[in-house]
Amino acid sequence: MPLYRFGLSLSRKESDAGDLVQQTFYAWAAKGHQLRDTSKVKTWLFTTLYREFLAQRRRDARFVETGDDESQFVEPPHVSPSAVDAIDATTVQQALHRLDDRYRAPVTLFYMQQHSYREIAEILSIPIGTVMSRISRGKAELRKALQDSVERDARKVVQVEGGSAHG
């Protein structure tokens, strides 16, 4: 479901994404009848989810962190050769999750949800030029994060190969 995936890309936690979607549909049940243009339902849902995410972030900012970070990615214990494509997707997803929120939301909406610049501008309540610049900057940050990840992985391979040759 595109709405859930957008919520997950923003919140970085499955449980929070589910809560965001639930709140969005609760808002739809309460206020959806007020929407005059039925062709805008999808945009309305994404906008509502994004606003709920921002409200949740503001609420969370009032509380002190306990140091219990559940959002850290846990590497699977065994990786089969057939999972190489999934690893690549996971690497991209991790890099995307490290992007600043102001870049992650437009990049996700554009590339993963296939929204137009105009739709993204409506969803995020920002000018279309801002959408375009944030997507551009987000892509640049994503490219750098992926390049850093590839270089880090290459160093690990060199260390392993170097260690096994001497051992």
C-alpha positions as CSV (number, residue, x, y, z in Angstrom):
1,M,0.0,0.0,0.0
2,P,1.6,3.3,-1.1
3,L,0.3,5.2,1.9
4,Y,1.8,2.7,4.4
5,R,5.2,2.8,2.5
6,F,5.2,6.6,2.6
7,G,4.5,6.4,6.4
8,L,7.3,3.9,6.8
9,S,9.7,6.1,4.9
10,L,8.9,9.0,7.1
11,S,8.7,7.3,10.5
12,R,11.3,4.6,9.9
13,K,9.4,2.2,12.2
14,E,6.7,-0.3,11.1
15,S,4.6,0.3,14.2
16,D,4.7,4.1,13.7
17,A,3.8,3.8,10.0
18,G,0.8,1.7,10.9
19,D,-0.2,4.3,13.5
20,L,0.1,7.1,10.9
21,V,-2.0,5.2,8.4
22,Q,-4.6,4.4,11.0
23,Q,-4.7,8.1,12.1
24,T,-5.0,9.1,8.4
25,F,-8.0,6.8,7.8
26,Y,-9.5,8.0,11.1
27,A,-9.3,11.5,9.8
28,W,-10.8,10.4,6.5
29,A,-13.7,8.8,8.3
30,A,-14.3,12.0,10.3
31,K,-13.7,14.6,7.6
32,G,-13.6,12.9,4.2
33,H,-17.1,13.8,3.4
34,Q,-16.0,17.5,3.4
35,L,-13.8,16.9,0.4
36,R,-15.5,18.5,-2.6
37,D,-13.2,17.2,-5.4
38,T,-13.2,13.4,-5.3
39,S,-10.2,13.3,-7.7
40,K,-8.1,14.8,-4.9
41,V,-8.7,11.9,-2.4
42,K,-5.2,10.4,-2.9
43,T,-3.5,13.8,-2.4
44,W,-5.7,14.5,0.6
45,L,-4.7,11.1,2.2
46,F,-1.0,11.7,1.7
47,T,-1.2,15.3,2.9
48,T,-3.1,14.1,6.0
49,L,-0.5,11.4,6.7
50,Y,2.4,13.9,6.3
51,R,0.7,16.4,8.7
52,E,0.1,13.6,11.2
53,F,3.8,12.6,11.0
54,L,4.8,16.2,11.7
55,A,2.4,16.5,14.6
56,Q,3.8,13.2,16.0
57,R,7.4,14.5,15.7
58,R,6.4,17.6,17.6
59,R,4.8,15.5,20.3
60,D,7.9,13.2,20.5
61,A,10.2,16.3,20.7
62,R,8.6,17.1,24.1
63,F,9.9,13.8,25.6
64,V,13.5,13.0,26.6
65,E,15.2,10.2,24.8
66,T,15.9,7.1,27.0
67,G,18.7,5.8,24.8
68,D,16.6,2.8,23.7
69,D,16.9,3.2,20.0
70,E,14.6,0.6,18.3
71,S,15.0,2.2,14.9
72,Q,18.5,0.8,14.3
73,F,18.7,-1.6,11.5
74,V,19.4,-5.2,12.6
75,E,21.6,-7.1,10.1
76,P,20.1,-10.5,9.3
77,P,22.2,-13.3,10.7
78,H,22.7,-15.2,7.4
79,V,22.6,-13.8,3.9
80,S,22.1,-16.2,1.1
81,P,23.5,-15.5,-2.4
82,S,19.9,-15.2,-3.8
83,A,19.4,-12.2,-1.4
84,V,22.0,-10.0,-3.1
85,D,19.2,-7.9,-4.8
86,A,17.5,-7.5,-1.4
87,I,20.8,-6.4,0.1
88,D,21.1,-3.7,-2.5
89,A,17.5,-2.6,-1.9
90,T,18.2,-2.6,1.9
91,T,21.3,-0.5,1.4
92,V,19.3,2.1,-0.6
93,Q,16.5,2.0,2.0
94,Q,19.1,2.6,4.8
95,A,20.6,5.5,2.9
96,L,17.1,6.9,2.3
97,H,16.3,6.7,6.0
98,R,19.4,8.7,6.8
99,L,18.3,11.6,4.7
100,D,17.0,14.7,6.5
101,D,13.2,14.7,6.7
102,R,12.8,17.7,4.4
103,Y,14.6,15.8,1.6
104,R,13.4,12.3,2.4
105,A,9.6,13.1,2.1
106,P,9.8,14.6,-1.4
107,V,12.3,12.0,-2.7
108,T,10.1,9.2,-1.5
109,L,6.9,10.7,-2.9
110,F,8.6,11.3,-6.3
111,Y,10.6,8.1,-6.8
112,M,8.7,5.5,-4.7
113,Q,5.2,6.8,-4.9
114,Q,5.4,8.3,-8.4
115,H,3.7,11.6,-7.4
116,S,4.1,14.6,-9.7
117,Y,5.9,17.8,-8.5
118,R,2.5,19.5,-8.3
119,E,1.1,16.7,-6.1
120,I,4.1,16.7,-3.9
121,A,3.8,20.5,-3.5
122,E,0.1,20.0,-2.4
123,I,0.9,17.1,-0.1
124,L,3.8,18.9,1.7
125,S,2.2,22.4,1.4
126,I,5.4,23.9,-0.2
127,P,6.0,25.7,-3.5
128,I,6.7,23.5,-6.5
129,G,10.2,25.1,-6.9
130,T,11.0,24.0,-3.3
131,V,9.9,20.5,-4.2
132,M,12.2,20.4,-7.2
133,S,15.2,21.8,-5.2
134,R,14.6,19.4,-2.3
135,I,14.4,16.4,-4.7
136,S,17.6,17.5,-6.3
137,R,19.4,18.0,-3.0
138,G,18.0,14.8,-1.7
139,K,19.3,12.9,-4.7
140,A,22.7,14.4,-4.2
141,E,22.7,13.4,-0.5
142,L,21.4,9.9,-1.3
143,R,24.1,9.5,-4.0
144,K,26.8,10.5,-1.5
145,A,25.5,8.2,1.2
146,L,25.4,5.3,-1.3
147,Q,28.9,6.1,-2.5
148,D,30.2,6.1,1.1
149,S,28.5,2.8,1.7
150,V,30.0,1.2,-1.4
151,E,33.5,2.5,-0.4
152,R,33.0,1.2,3.2
153,D,32.0,-2.2,1.8
154,A,35.0,-2.2,-0.6
155,R,37.4,-1.6,2.4
156,K,35.8,-4.5,4.3
157,V,36.4,-6.8,1.3
158,V,40.0,-5.7,1.0
159,Q,40.6,-6.3,4.7
160,V,39.0,-9.8,4.5
161,E,41.0,-10.7,1.4
162,G,44.2,-9.3,2.9
163,G,43.6,-11.1,6.2
164,S,42.9,-14.5,4.6
165,A,46.0,-14.2,2.4
166,H,48.3,-13.8,5.4
167,G,46.5,-16.3,7.6
